[in-house]
Amino acid sequence: MKKVAFTLILALPLLMAGIPHEPPPPLELTPNESAKIDKRKVVTRTIASETGGYSTGIIDVNAPPDDLWDSIFDFSARVDEISSLKSVDNYGRSKEPDVAARWVVSVLRQPIVFHIQYKVDRARGWCRYWLDTSRENDIVAVQGAYQVFSTPMGSRFVYRSSMDSGRRIPTWIQNWFANGSLTEQMEGIRNRAESPSPH
């Protein structure tokens, strides 16, 4: 369970299926996915494995890209959005383009700690992230990316992540993390972007 819990933050039970190193073109949506986007729902795509998986989330945001990026990197705001998240603290690097954050979650009263590094390129609408293996972590591997596109109504946010927990994950936990938790997190980011705090 300890190896699985970090997905409460990254929102995914995921397979190390390869995150692009460079920004890929916009994803083609199916008619059903387009209908969900039109209803302001989160589109999720998942590929599960016994120890993790790969997941993608897509959501439209009625806010400009810079407001969306600000919301994505307001890590501390996620503490109020995810009940199991206890703290997020920057370490070493706290300014773009290089950011690093220590995450602490609690599942069944068990603290889970992991460290993530981020490389941000707002100009290209792209950020890659990965597990900081120089630090002690309660997971085996993780990598992912945030991608932001400008749209006529504001922005489109594409969230990719993959993980290997190092142990077998029950199917029901995979399904919840891949859909419920991912949706919860992306909706929280959207809501904050659409109602930004005054600067």
Buried (B, 14 or more C-beta within 10 A) or exposed (E): EBBBBBBBBBBBBBBBBEBEEEBEEEBEBEEEBEEBBEEEBBBBBBBBBBBBBBBBBBBBBBBBBEBBBBBBBBBEBBBEBBEBBBBBEBEBEEEBEEBBBBBBBBBEEEEBBBBBBBBBEBEEBBBBBBBBEEBEBBBBBBBBBBBBBEBEEBBBBBBBBBBBBBBEBEEEBBEBBBBEBBBBBBBBBBBBBBEBEEE
